[in-house]
Amino acid sequence: MMVGVSMNDNEPESMDLRLRRARYRADHRGTKEADMVVGGFFEKHHAEFDEAAMAWFEIVLQEQDVDIMAWAFGTAPVPAHLDNDWMKLLTKLDYVTVIK
């Protein structure tokens, strides 16, 4: 499926639908740590997403958790196609909160 395109009729999906889908995928990564990083980033920044940022985040969501976590923690280089100002915000990790 093309990012941001409805499966039914090739019409662009609404930003609201894309955000709802992204929220779910960001919060249900497979590990609690990835949920905190990816989901926390989404919760802090999604209100600022324009079309380009949304498309970038949808691509990030397709990546493996281990890779996203390595980029976020600075233990692996960020691929050139994902390295932008949004990735710099993701690597700040200032959005992660500890759940007790």
C-alpha positions as CSV (number, residue, x, y, z in Angstrom):
1,M,0.0,0.0,0.0
2,M,1.2,3.5,-0.8
3,V,1.7,5.7,2.3
4,G,-1.2,8.0,2.8
5,V,-3.4,6.4,0.1
6,S,-6.6,4.6,0.8
7,M,-6.7,0.9,-0.2
8,N,-10.3,1.3,-1.5
9,D,-10.1,3.9,-4.3
10,N,-6.6,5.4,-4.4
11,E,-8.0,8.6,-2.9
12,P,-5.7,10.3,-0.4
13,E,-6.5,9.3,3.2
14,S,-7.5,12.0,5.6
15,M,-4.8,13.3,8.0
16,D,-7.0,12.3,10.9
17,L,-7.1,8.6,9.7
18,R,-3.4,8.6,9.2
19,L,-2.8,10.1,12.6
20,R,-5.1,7.5,14.3
21,R,-3.3,4.7,12.5
22,A,0.1,6.1,13.4
23,R,-0.9,6.5,17.0
24,Y,-1.8,2.9,17.3
25,R,1.3,1.7,15.5
26,A,3.5,4.0,17.6
27,D,2.0,2.7,20.9
28,H,2.0,-1.0,20.0
29,R,5.6,-1.7,18.8
30,G,6.3,-5.0,20.5
31,T,8.4,-3.9,23.4
32,K,7.6,-1.5,26.2
33,E,10.8,0.4,25.6
34,A,9.9,0.9,21.9
35,D,6.4,1.9,22.9
36,M,7.8,4.6,25.2
37,V,10.2,6.0,22.6
38,V,8.1,5.8,19.4
39,G,4.8,6.4,21.2
40,G,6.2,9.1,23.3
41,F,7.7,10.9,20.3
42,F,4.3,10.7,18.5
43,E,2.4,12.0,21.5
44,K,4.7,15.0,21.9
45,H,5.0,16.0,18.3
46,H,2.1,14.7,16.2
47,A,0.1,18.0,16.5
48,E,2.9,19.6,14.6
49,F,3.0,17.1,11.7
50,D,2.4,18.5,8.2
51,E,2.2,16.2,5.2
52,A,5.9,15.8,4.9
53,A,6.4,15.0,8.6
54,M,3.5,12.5,8.5
55,A,5.0,10.8,5.5
56,W,8.4,10.6,7.3
57,F,6.8,9.2,10.4
58,E,4.9,6.6,8.5
59,I,8.2,5.4,7.0
60,V,9.9,5.3,10.4
61,L,7.0,3.2,11.6
62,Q,7.9,0.6,9.0
63,E,11.4,0.2,10.4
64,Q,12.4,-2.4,13.0
65,D,12.3,-1.5,16.6
66,V,15.9,-2.4,17.2
67,D,16.9,0.1,14.5
68,I,14.7,2.9,15.7
69,M,16.0,2.4,19.2
70,A,19.6,2.4,18.0
71,W,19.1,5.7,16.1
72,A,17.3,7.2,19.1
73,F,20.1,6.2,21.5
74,G,22.8,7.2,19.0
75,T,24.3,3.7,18.8
76,A,23.8,3.4,15.1
77,P,23.9,6.0,12.3
78,V,20.6,7.2,11.0
79,P,20.0,6.3,7.3
80,A,20.3,9.4,5.1
81,H,16.7,9.1,3.9
82,L,15.4,9.4,7.5
83,D,17.9,12.0,8.8
84,N,16.2,15.3,9.2
85,D,15.0,17.7,11.8
86,W,12.3,15.3,13.0
87,M,14.9,12.6,13.6
88,K,16.9,15.1,15.6
89,L,13.8,15.6,17.8
90,L,13.4,11.8,18.1
91,T,17.0,11.5,19.3
92,K,16.6,14.1,22.0
93,L,14.5,11.6,24.0
94,D,13.0,14.4,26.1
95,Y,9.6,13.0,25.5
96,V,10.1,9.7,27.3
97,T,8.4,9.4,30.7
98,V,9.0,6.7,33.2
99,I,5.9,4.7,34.1
100,K,5.8,3.5,37.7
